[in-house]
Amino acid sequence: SACLVGSEMCIRDRDTTAPIVLYVYRCEACGHAGQLQLPESAPEVTTACASCGSEVQAEWDGGVELASNEHD
């Protein structure tokens, strides 16, 4: 299990050059409005509703780029 933990840490801690952006969705099944903070990868991403678990399309929220903890 040590290898598994190490692999998970490598994936989680890897350096990414993509900015973190805000994705939003509204679930058609339950009406939940959700937000995700993810590295910018596509205008839309498929994910699960945080409320009911139904598949939803989260859309990039108009170019909102979230601040990082990096110092210049």
Solvent accessible surface area in square Angstrom, and as a share of the most:
residue,aa,sasa,rsa
1,S,125,0.81
2,A,84,0.65
3,C,113,0.67
4,L,113,0.56
5,V,80,0.46
6,G,29,0.28
7,S,57,0.37
8,E,92,0.41
9,M,89,0.40
10,C,93,0.56
11,I,107,0.54
12,R,169,0.62
13,D,88,0.45
14,R,166,0.61
15,D,131,0.68
16,T,68,0.39
17,T,137,0.79
18,A,32,0.24
19,P,48,0.30
20,I,60,0.31
21,V,1,0.01
22,L,22,0.11
23,Y,0,0.00
24,V,48,0.28
25,Y,15,0.06
26,R,162,0.59
27,C,2,0.01
28,E,175,0.79
29,A,75,0.58
30,C,64,0.38
31,G,36,0.35
32,H,64,0.29
33,A,59,0.46
34,G,8,0.07
35,Q,127,0.56
36,L,45,0.23
37,Q,123,0.55
38,L,61,0.31
39,P,57,0.36
40,E,61,0.27
41,S,89,0.58
42,A,41,0.32
43,P,100,0.63
44,E,85,0.38
45,V,28,0.16
46,T,79,0.46
47,T,39,0.22
48,A,59,0.45
49,C,5,0.03
50,A,90,0.70
51,S,73,0.47
52,C,64,0.38
53,G,47,0.45
54,S,38,0.24
55,E,137,0.61
56,V,12,0.07
57,Q,91,0.41
58,A,0,0.00
59,E,91,0.41
60,W,90,0.32
61,D,54,0.28
62,G,81,0.78
63,G,40,0.38
64,V,60,0.35
65,E,119,0.53
66,L,51,0.26
67,A,104,0.81
68,S,71,0.46
69,N,144,0.74
70,E,143,0.64
71,H,176,0.78
72,D,197,1.02
